[in-house]
Amino acid sequence: MTRIQRILVTGAGGFVCSNIIPVLLDYGYHVVALDRAFDASLMADWITRWPNEIEVHDAEITAIHSIKADAILHGAAVTAFPEDLNQTPEDNLRANLEPTLVALDWVRQHEVQRAIFVSSSAVFSVSTGELTEDTPTIPRGTYAVAKQTTETLIQTLHEEYADNVLTVRLGNIYGPNEQSRSSRPRTSTVNTLLNEAQTTGVLTASQDTVARDWTFAPDLGHALHQLLSRPKLNHSLYNLTSGERLTTLQMAQAIQSVLPHVSLNILEHAESNTASAKRRGWLSNQRLHEETGFDNWTSFEKAIRQVIAARQNMEAMT
């Protein structure tokens, strides 16, 4: 496999991929960024810093089949519930599966060197303990079903048709510039805590919340570089996670250490019997580490300082 030079990123304006793209650019990839909605300041920053290394395309105007690249990262997704978008469950499922099939058509048309599709730990709607790539999935909800379907489809193409495709499964992600948008109205617990600290001066967390795996969004770009640069990969599915497990209280305490003027309100009881409360498992990154040696994850203590600094810079500019 020759070195991948041009990579198409779908969902490029979203929270996750907009944190991955700068890392890929720093590695020397030429990025073709495709999305239906880009933040103007985000585009201006990219074009200023990498004027010759990035192309930004509006998906409403530019058809994916007209784009040429050596690889694709298909990150476009709709995590909103059907009722959020006034959709039927079938339409909501279609909103995630149809773009995946279009991306696969593009892959076959252009004979790209590597195609990476983004999945989610949401495929484990009910879970406990360590979750490897071989742990049976239990999807609940149209988004989870769409992601589980994608994982199975990619595995079939990889194993039965020798296609150079794979899926990366993400857990709980946090990082700079996280905002709510129509396709992703619910943001991370980290972002919720930071918004609460900013608006009320108080951080609220329960004593006995469940510890979950948390990953700094820019680190995903470094892990993806490992998967893009390997001549051959042995599997069709990799968990991309730092493996660092934290409770909401531990995250609130880390945030308070950076923002000592913010007070901490500790509740005695944890979350109620909600869907998120049933997800008590955590992703394992052992397969990724064994195959690529990658283990360069940023600790929450270090990363949260970067997230807060980015938020403060944005506030100073507005």
Secondary structure, 3 states (H helix, E strand, C coil): CCCCCEEEEECCCCHHHHHHHHHHHHCCCEEEEEECCCCHHHHHHHHHHCCCCEEEEECCCCCHHHCCCCEEEECCCCCCCHHHCCCCHHHHHHHHHHHHHHHHHHHHHHCCCEEEEEEEHHHECCEEEEECCCCCCECCCHHHHHHHHHHHHHHHHHHHCCCCEEEEEECEEECCCCCCECCECCCCHHHHHHHHHHHHCEEEEECCCCCEEEEEHHHHHHHHHHHHHCCCCCCCEEEECCCCEECHHHHHHHHHHHCCCCEEEEECCCCCCCCHHHEEEEECCHHHHHHHCCCCCCCHHHHHHHHHHHHHHHHHHC
